[in-house]
Amino acid sequence: MCVCISCDTGGSRLPDWLSPYADATSLPGHADRSANRDGAGGRTREQDAADRAARFAARRLAERLDAPLIANEYSPRLVDVGRSVGNRRLFPSPASEWISSQGDGPAAARPRPPSWRKAERTRLVEEIHAPYRTAIRQQISRLMIRHPFVAHLSVRTFAVKYRGGHRRTDIGLGYDPGAAHEVAFCLDWIDELYDRMPMVRVRRNYPRRGTIDSVTRSMRRHFDGMPYLGIEVQLNRAWAARPVAARDRVLSGIASTLRGLTTLLQSEAA
């Protein structure tokens, strides 16, 4: 199998130097309530903003495909590993926003984490952003030694409601329309998905384009001219965040169609 899976947003850890603030901070913003339910009491946990639905899907696909998984273990509210260094949105949550509205006593009386000064930003990049991307590059390089091509899947989820409207698709495949091999791969994969699961709606380069600043775009440039395919697999949280049979069926369908497609491509390339 020539598949490598990554997940940018499923982690919840804080670095050791931020651990004193773990109980006194809230990371608001990108967390989706339906994706972060506490299984026991049903309450929402927004402490880390982790996309648990993406993490679950990435792990399940890696298991079904017997593929390596590189997952960012740290909270996505610290530094966005999907954006390049220099992107103005690299740090999604300013330290000034890290004031909890929960617990006893006024917010001002609770400890504040360090400000995102230049030194802290540099540290977040060096300890989280750079190692994550390096791990992905190294894994892809190892796979390229043994396989004629590598399909790198970056798994994430998206909210069904957006800017007052609804996103009416189940799976989005993000790729570079200018890369002929990625176009052909995704078109074939969509055909396989339709044959296997005709009721599942699949769209290309939706809800976000495969050419925006992302891990796959970075890897595409790094492995330019090499047999690399960078595909974002974007799953609707309407089903991906719910522990129902439909979720398992869809993830199994994604894995089985991908397995058949990559096996065919490898045999043709041999």
Steps between C-alpha positions, in 0.01 A plus 500: 500500500640839397282723716613741771244668727537819702269695729573862585223584745424200722741564787434645842837516677667811630880536518648454846574869527126575461375226734455734803223672302322187380216520754461875481483548127236465237581475134196643322452525130526203269355229724182343369269405785362190336854373439615537861239333714591348831383139470391479864305815566440632151650838576721686256874518567654798325810510718728390219289549183617161377320360198433158646292399199800549270727316742260204519459485122875523436573220745225279362616549142861432599392175667287387206773581248794388714646842424732719710330784687668826595273694734558836663463433872481866601198727518429673168439822693873531569641504148335394176730232361302510177619852420846600389733702718435862411127457451323771699261239643772260613409569863118471519456594865672806647602448860270789597202277415611228742284613788258240630139589561456190717579423862478704816617854540553779248693422185762761583592306816594187309845450347564613145730316261800679355437750223580390148812709480759422236681254726182301573398496133843372404476233769157382378631471146814315608324260740175430312483629144844401370515147654155414366583596144841335521338175613266506199784569254709220646213251486421585138868469408516154656192386311636630171796263530268199491206617286455653154287780646369625833148627569510732800158554657458795735182434701285778643133574561276797430188643665171451317393859576710781358424872468128451535481219246544124487777303334318227315767242442632204698856468374722760339820413316749785477773478237696711254306535170831574331647162597375251242579195714302638795205586275493151349537337841211695654270449200559125514453500877172690476373244249593219738332676792182548298490134401550394861290767676267674250319692776819666625553841344858568390626833365832607360697784662221572745450643758853622455731484202797268492728784395464715811780524756509151653722205582420332169595811302827519691577132434402540135766766463758303699449186289459687172570273204469189716212247517315681779123557524376739769128464566296665775218272616238731652214337690169655602462502878128438460592132476874486574457627856220261593563147635245339270513203262495732199836646602664157506345407166622814330852473642511134397386600151768768476766251605389216274468717187839657566659160554365371172603813310856512632548127441394545138728799449796319651449200274481727195817682604693177560 
